[in-house]
């Protein structure tokens, strides 16, 4: 089977989900092409970089603006359904019809999977224009139905959990198209490995406790203030090291490395492909509530504290995880953060949360998407 997976770099979660699906397909012998559709625009404009760069800039520097844009999107999406019109998001992505159609005409695929709204809008525009497409699958990467999902026309919608189907049905997604497989994560997050072995594999001291602080792939959120707060905990718990994942945020990494160069209890790190091992080596994770990163933590069974979300879908992720006992949400509160770290330092509390995570989140979403694609491409859908 030939599979095309479409994503774009507005945050690392979409690409990570795409990579997890690619891994599952290739494990079953299929051929996979992973593509950012905006890279098809030729010339020196680098549309793909500009799309991702604009998102990263807004999220890092003006998260409240992103939240306002998201809220406007929700309002417009509601009005759009009543007026039966297409959104500006659709019409902008409609401009990608020609390069996408030319690419598909030159390459054969049995299934097209998209882990981002924008490519699904492009596919919808193609379908509306009569361009023949193979089976198309939209994969959600947040614990909500994001604005404008309802105006896309995919054959299947893979959602994070069965108890979220109402959010998709209420937006007009046909129930028979909704499949609650979960958010796909790579297989190594589900690997059973004890903390000591994981720490040793990373060159860490297995006798120490580790707290993993992450701002996601782009190093967003109040990481600096969170580090300052956690220093109070570290001073009273000299057996603990704080690992700070800065992602692609070089300025954050440089600032932390310089400020804490004489503090052995704080370890800043750049982007890494060993995040699964870091989670297994850690006693808890403190992170902004990205849908993908939260799912990775839950699949690995690592106790999770959510710090202030980027307003919008991350707010919904926080609510879902905390409501179901899979995380503790502290927002920007220093007191709640310190109390939550102390609470999850108790092995009983930590194990209770880990057990809920394992019971609630499927590690097999990527494989299930592959099996669905195999059935659809062979015409064996029941």
C-alpha positions as CSV (number, residue, x, y, z in Angstrom):
1,X,0.0,0.0,0.0
2,X,1.2,3.5,-0.8
3,X,0.3,6.1,1.8
4,X,0.6,9.9,1.8
5,X,0.6,11.6,5.2
6,X,0.1,15.4,5.2
7,X,1.1,17.7,8.0
8,X,2.6,21.2,8.5
9,X,4.8,22.7,11.2
10,X,2.4,24.8,13.3
11,X,3.7,23.1,16.5
12,X,5.5,19.8,16.6
13,X,2.5,17.7,17.7
14,X,1.0,17.4,14.2
15,X,4.4,16.3,12.8
16,X,4.9,13.9,15.7
17,X,1.6,12.3,15.1
18,X,2.4,12.0,11.4
19,X,5.7,10.3,12.2
20,X,4.0,7.8,14.5
21,X,1.6,6.8,11.7
22,X,4.5,6.5,9.3
23,X,6.3,4.2,11.8
24,X,3.2,2.0,12.1
25,X,2.7,1.8,8.3
26,X,6.3,0.9,7.6
27,X,6.3,-1.7,10.3
28,X,3.7,-3.5,8.2
29,X,5.7,-3.2,5.0
30,X,3.9,-0.2,3.4
31,X,5.4,2.6,1.6
32,X,4.9,6.1,3.1
33,X,5.5,9.6,1.9
34,X,5.4,12.4,4.6
35,X,4.7,15.8,3.0
36,X,4.1,19.4,4.0
37,X,1.8,20.5,1.2
38,X,3.0,24.1,1.4
39,X,6.5,22.8,0.3
40,X,4.9,22.2,-3.1
41,X,4.9,26.0,-3.8
42,X,8.0,26.5,-5.8
43,X,10.4,29.5,-5.7
44,X,12.0,31.5,-3.0
45,X,8.9,32.2,-1.0
46,X,9.3,29.2,1.3
47,X,5.6,29.1,2.1
48,X,5.9,26.1,4.4
49,X,8.5,27.9,6.6
50,X,6.4,31.1,6.7
51,X,3.3,29.2,7.8
52,X,5.1,27.4,10.6
53,X,7.2,30.4,11.5
54,X,4.1,32.7,11.9
55,X,2.5,30.2,14.2
56,X,5.6,29.8,16.4
57,X,6.1,33.5,16.7
58,X,2.6,34.2,17.8
59,X,2.6,31.3,20.3
60,X,5.9,32.1,21.8
61,X,5.5,35.9,22.1
62,X,1.8,36.7,22.2
63,X,-0.1,33.6,23.3
64,X,-3.1,35.7,24.3
65,X,-3.4,36.9,20.7
66,X,-3.4,33.2,19.6
67,X,-6.2,32.6,22.1
68,X,-8.2,35.5,20.8
69,X,-7.8,34.2,17.2
70,X,-8.9,30.8,18.3
71,X,-12.0,32.2,20.0
72,X,-12.9,34.2,16.9
73,X,-12.5,31.0,14.9
74,X,-15.0,29.2,17.2
75,X,-17.5,32.0,16.9
76,X,-17.1,32.1,13.1
77,X,-17.4,28.4,12.9
78,X,-20.7,28.5,14.7
79,X,-22.0,31.3,12.4
80,X,-20.7,29.5,9.4
81,X,-22.8,26.4,10.1
82,X,-25.9,28.5,10.4
83,X,-25.2,30.4,7.1
84,X,-23.8,27.4,5.2
85,X,-20.8,29.3,4.0
86,X,-17.1,28.4,3.8
87,X,-14.6,30.0,6.1
88,X,-11.6,32.2,5.2
89,X,-9.4,29.3,6.3
90,X,-11.0,27.1,3.6
91,X,-10.6,29.8,0.9
92,X,-6.9,30.4,1.7
93,X,-6.1,26.7,1.6
94,X,-8.2,26.4,-1.6
95,X,-5.3,28.3,-3.3
96,X,-3.2,25.2,-2.8
97,X,-5.5,23.1,-5.1
98,X,-3.4,23.3,-8.2
99,X,0.0,22.3,-6.8
100,X,-1.6,19.5,-4.7
101,X,-3.6,18.3,-7.7
102,X,-0.4,18.2,-9.9
103,X,1.4,16.3,-7.2
104,X,-1.3,13.7,-6.9
105,X,-1.5,13.3,-10.6
106,X,2.2,12.5,-10.7
107,X,2.1,10.0,-7.7
108,X,-0.2,7.1,-6.8
109,X,-1.5,6.7,-3.3
110,X,-4.0,4.3,-1.8
111,X,-4.8,6.4,1.2
112,X,-4.2,10.1,2.3
113,X,-4.0,10.8,6.0
114,X,-3.8,14.4,7.4
115,X,-2.8,15.3,10.9
116,X,-3.6,19.0,10.5
117,X,-6.7,21.0,9.5
118,X,-5.1,22.9,6.7
119,X,-4.2,19.9,4.5
120,X,-7.7,18.5,5.1
121,X,-9.1,21.8,3.8
122,X,-6.9,21.4,0.7
123,X,-8.2,17.9,0.1
124,X,-11.8,19.1,0.6
125,X,-11.3,21.8,-2.1
126,X,-9.9,19.2,-4.4
127,X,-12.9,16.9,-3.8
128,X,-15.3,19.8,-4.3
129,X,-13.6,20.4,-7.7
130,X,-14.2,16.8,-8.8
131,X,-10.6,15.7,-8.4
132,X,-10.6,11.9,-7.7
133,X,-9.0,11.0,-4.3
134,X,-8.3,7.7,-2.5
135,X,-9.6,7.2,1.0
136,X,-8.9,10.3,3.1
137,X,-8.5,10.2,6.9
138,X,-8.4,13.2,9.2
139,X,-6.5,12.6,12.5
140,X,-7.3,15.0,15.4
141,X,-4.4,15.9,17.7
142,X,-6.2,17.7,20.5
143,X,-8.9,16.7,23.0
144,X,-11.6,18.8,21.3
145,X,-13.1,19.5,17.9
146,X,-11.2,22.5,16.6
147,X,-13.0,25.2,14.6
148,X,-13.7,24.5,10.9
149,X,-13.2,20.7,11.2
150,X,-16.9,20.4,10.2
151,X,-16.3,22.0,6.8
152,X,-13.8,19.4,5.8
153,X,-14.9,16.4,3.7
154,X,-12.8,13.4,4.7
155,X,-13.9,9.8,4.7
156,X,-13.0,9.2,8.3
157,X,-12.3,11.3,11.4
158,X,-10.0,9.7,14.0
159,X,-10.7,11.4,17.3
160,X,-8.8,11.1,20.6
161,X,-11.5,9.4,22.7
162,X,-15.1,8.0,22.5
163,X,-16.4,10.5,25.0
164,X,-15.5,13.3,22.7
165,X,-17.7,12.2,19.8
166,X,-20.5,14.6,20.9
167,X,-18.1,17.5,20.0
168,X,-17.8,16.2,16.5
169,X,-21.4,15.2,16.0
170,X,-22.6,18.6,17.3
171,X,-20.5,20.2,14.5
172,X,-22.2,18.1,11.9
173,X,-19.6,15.3,11.4
174,X,-21.6,12.2,10.4
175,X,-21.4,9.6,13.3
176,X,-20.4,6.8,10.9
177,X,-17.3,8.6,10.0
178,X,-16.1,9.1,13.6
179,X,-13.6,6.6,14.9
180,X,-12.3,7.0,18.5
181,X,-8.9,5.4,18.1
182,X,-6.9,8.0,20.0
183,X,-4.0,10.3,19.2
184,X,-1.1,8.3,17.5
185,X,2.2,8.2,19.3
186,X,5.4,6.3,18.4
187,X,5.8,2.8,19.7
188,X,8.7,3.6,22.0
189,X,6.4,5.6,24.4
190,X,4.6,2.3,25.2
191,X,7.8,0.4,25.8
192,X,8.0,-1.2,29.3
193,X,11.3,-0.1,30.8
194,X,12.1,0.7,34.5
195,X,13.3,4.1,35.5
196,X,16.8,3.0,36.4
197,X,17.4,1.4,33.0
198,X,16.1,4.5,31.2
199,X,18.2,6.8,33.2
200,X,21.4,4.7,32.6
201,X,20.7,4.7,28.8
202,X,20.6,8.5,28.8
203,X,23.8,8.8,30.9
204,X,21.9,10.0,33.9
205,X,22.5,9.1,37.5
206,X,19.9,6.3,38.2
207,X,20.0,7.1,42.0
208,X,18.6,10.6,41.5
209,X,15.0,11.7,41.0
210,X,14.1,13.6,37.9
211,X,11.5,16.2,37.0
212,X,11.0,16.8,33.3
213,X,9.9,20.4,32.4
214,X,8.9,20.9,28.8
215,X,7.7,23.8,26.7
216,X,6.9,21.5,23.8
217,X,8.7,21.3,20.5
218,X,9.0,25.1,20.3
219,X,9.9,25.9,23.9
220,X,6.8,27.9,24.6
221,X,5.1,28.9,27.8
222,X,6.3,30.3,31.1
223,X,9.4,28.1,31.3
224,X,11.7,30.6,33.0
225,X,9.3,31.5,35.8
226,X,8.5,27.8,36.3
227,X,12.2,27.1,36.7
228,X,12.5,29.9,39.3
229,X,9.6,28.4,41.2
230,X,10.9,24.9,41.1
231,X,14.3,26.0,42.5
232,X,12.5,26.4,45.8
233,X,11.6,22.7,45.7
234,X,15.1,21.7,44.5
235,X,16.7,23.4,47.4
236,X,14.8,21.3,49.8
237,X,15.2,18.1,47.8
238,X,18.8,17.8,46.9
239,X,18.3,14.3,45.4
240,X,16.3,15.8,42.5
241,X,17.4,17.2,39.1
242,X,15.2,19.4,36.9
243,X,15.6,18.6,33.2
244,X,14.3,21.5,31.1
245,X,13.5,20.7,27.5
246,X,13.8,23.9,25.4
247,X,12.8,22.4,22.1
248,X,13.8,24.6,19.1
249,X,13.9,27.7,21.3
250,X,17.6,28.5,21.1
251,X,17.3,31.7,23.1
252,X,15.6,29.9,26.0
253,X,18.3,27.3,26.0
254,X,21.1,29.9,26.0
255,X,19.5,31.9,28.7
256,X,18.9,29.0,31.0
257,X,22.4,27.5,30.4
258,X,24.0,30.8,31.3
259,X,21.9,31.6,34.3
260,X,22.2,28.1,35.9
261,X,25.6,27.1,34.7
262,X,26.7,26.7,38.4
263,X,23.5,24.9,39.5
264,X,24.0,21.1,39.0
265,X,20.3,20.5,39.9
266,X,19.1,22.2,36.7
267,X,19.9,20.6,33.3
268,X,18.7,22.5,30.2
269,X,18.4,20.5,27.0
270,X,17.8,21.2,23.3
271,X,15.5,19.2,21.0
272,X,15.9,15.5,21.4
273,X,14.7,12.3,19.7
274,X,14.9,10.5,23.0
275,X,11.9,12.1,24.7
276,X,10.3,8.7,25.4
277,X,13.4,7.6,27.4
278,X,13.4,10.9,29.2
279,X,9.8,10.4,30.2
280,X,10.5,6.9,31.5
281,X,13.5,8.2,33.4
282,X,11.5,10.9,35.1
283,X,9.3,10.8,38.2
284,X,7.0,13.4,36.8
285,X,6.5,15.7,33.8
286,X,5.6,19.4,34.0
287,X,4.4,20.6,30.6
288,X,2.1,22.9,28.7
289,X,-0.9,20.8,27.6
290,X,-0.3,20.0,24.0
291,X,-2.5,17.2,22.8
292,X,0.4,15.1,21.5
293,X,2.8,15.6,24.4
294,X,0.0,14.9,26.9
295,X,-0.8,11.7,25.1
296,X,2.9,10.7,25.1
297,X,3.1,11.2,28.8
298,X,-0.1,9.2,29.4
299,X,1.0,6.3,27.2
300,X,4.4,6.2,29.0
301,X,2.5,6.2,32.4
302,X,4.4,9.3,33.7
303,X,2.6,11.5,36.3
304,X,1.7,14.8,34.6
305,X,1.4,18.4,35.8
306,X,-0.1,20.9,33.3
307,X,1.2,24.5,33.5
308,X,-0.5,27.5,31.9
309,X,-1.9,26.5,28.5
310,X,-1.8,28.5,25.3
311,X,-5.4,29.7,25.1
312,X,-7.5,27.7,22.8
313,X,-7.3,23.9,22.2
314,X,-4.7,23.5,25.0
315,X,-7.3,24.8,27.4
316,X,-9.6,22.0,26.3
317,X,-6.7,19.5,26.6
318,X,-6.1,20.6,30.2
319,X,-9.8,20.3,31.2
320,X,-10.1,16.8,29.6
321,X,-7.0,15.4,31.3
322,X,-7.7,16.9,34.7
323,X,-11.4,15.9,34.6
324,X,-10.3,12.3,34.0
325,X,-7.6,12.2,36.6
326,X,-4.7,12.0,34.1
327,X,-3.1,15.3,35.1
328,X,-3.1,18.1,37.7
329,X,-3.6,21.6,36.3
330,X,-1.8,24.5,38.1
331,X,-2.1,27.3,35.6
332,X,0.3,30.1,36.6
333,X,0.0,29.5,40.3
334,X,3.4,29.0,42.0
335,X,1.7,27.7,45.2
336,X,-0.3,25.1,43.2
337,X,2.7,24.0,41.3
338,X,4.8,23.4,44.4
339,X,1.9,21.6,46.1
340,X,1.3,19.4,43.1
341,X,5.0,18.5,42.8
342,X,5.0,17.5,46.4
343,X,1.8,15.5,46.0
344,X,3.1,13.6,43.0
345,X,6.4,12.9,44.8
346,X,4.3,10.5,46.9
347,X,4.6,7.1,45.2
348,X,1.0,6.2,45.9
349,X,-0.4,9.3,44.3
350,X,2.0,9.0,41.3
351,X,1.0,5.3,40.7
352,X,-2.7,6.1,40.9
353,X,-2.4,8.7,38.2
354,X,-0.2,6.4,36.1
355,X,-2.8,3.7,36.3
356,X,-5.6,6.0,35.2
357,X,-3.5,7.1,32.3
358,X,-2.8,3.6,31.1
359,X,-6.4,2.6,31.5
360,X,-7.7,5.7,29.6
361,X,-5.3,6.3,26.7
362,X,-4.7,3.7,23.9
363,X,-1.1,3.3,22.7
364,X,-2.4,1.6,19.5
365,X,-3.9,4.5,17.6
366,X,-1.2,4.6,14.9
367,X,-1.6,0.8,14.3
368,X,-5.4,1.1,14.2
369,X,-5.2,3.9,11.6
370,X,-3.0,1.5,9.5
371,X,-5.4,-1.3,9.8
372,X,-8.3,1.0,8.8
373,X,-6.3,2.1,5.8
374,X,-5.6,-1.5,4.8
375,X,-9.3,-2.4,5.0
376,X,-10.4,0.7,3.1
377,X,-7.8,0.3,0.3
378,X,-8.7,-3.4,-0.2
379,X,-12.5,-2.6,-0.2
380,X,-13.1,-4.8,2.9
381,X,-14.7,-2.1,5.0
382,X,-17.7,-3.6,6.9
